[in-house]
Amino acid sequence: MKAVVLEKFGKLDNLKVEDLEVPENSENEVLVKVKAISINPVDVKTRSGKTALSKDLRSFDPIVLGWDISGTVEKAGKNVTDFKERDDVFGMINFAGQRKAYAEYVTANPAHLALKPKNITHVDAAACTLAALTAWQAFTRFGHLKHNDKVLIHAASGCVGHFAVQIAKHLGAYVIGTSSERNKDFLLDLGVDQQIDYRIEKFEEVLSNLDFVLETIGHTSFRKSVKVLKHGGTIVNLTSGLTEEDKTSAINKALQACFFMSVYSNGEDMNVIAGLLEREIIKPHIYRTYDFPNIRDAHLQLESRRTTGKVVVKM
């Protein structure tokens, strides 16, 4: 089978298409013929060697990145009861370990998968894995967004952000999203109640007394976000590298704070996402698709930091 192997951490040229053996699924796993994969910022950072995950993967040979898949079950282990051959499935598999999703075939724990809704394509399904799971888990597991809460979503037009807007609206929240002016109409179409152009407005000067912030930027944005929250509000932070001073600022305001949220593979949550997709409550925005041999271009697009919605690679 064709797979994209990372020869060493660093530049794009280190991603190489190679021939590898089709993996064998265990009696507790399924073998999936992959139809589409999703590329996320964590893929790019890991490839560059800039995450803790990069260190964890150095011992693997070969190193094959990727976690987001949509495809068809080729084989089901004898102990697998949830899926059968020819089922269309999707999910974020084995995050944050290695699962070698940049490949034509991948083995997966059935507990990390859900049946793909019939009303969406494999490209759409692959887009709705890590990013949608992150938004769902941020609002329901790491924090608890309630009906009528006022929530600020940073980078609301991005990979996670555009799902977060839709999920927050589904949960009944008043949604404020930051983006550039060029993405204002996109956010309004998603349902945001208020858009803030981060290039000309300082959100910390125009907002106050919020219930929830989904913090996706890092650096000084975290402490500014703390300022706009009401006493006892909630902040969920998706970036690492907070200082002790940052954390103290949240503690002193008695915030319900998750200082670094790491999304995790969860079939129960994937089934929720599947239901939202089937009912068209959420929809992925596919910014661009790439063919598998051009996966470097997908990484390059994300490195540009000018991606609205998701980047997907077709097999």
Secondary structure, DSSP 8 states (H G I E B T S, - for coil): -EEEEESSSSSGGGEEEEE-------TT-EEEEEEEEEE-HHHHHHHHT-SHHHHHHTT-SSB----EEEEEEEEE-TT--S--TT-EEEEE-STTS----SBSEEEE-GGGEEE--TTS-HHHHHHTSHHHHHHHHIIIIIS---TT-EEEETTTTSTTHHHHHHHHHHTT-EEEEEE-GGGHHHHHHHT-SEEEETTT--HHHH--SEEEEEE-S-THHHHHHHHHEEEEEEEEE------HHHHHHHHHTT-EEESS------HHHHHHHHHHHHTTSS---EEEEEEGGGHHHHHHHHHTT---SEEEEE-
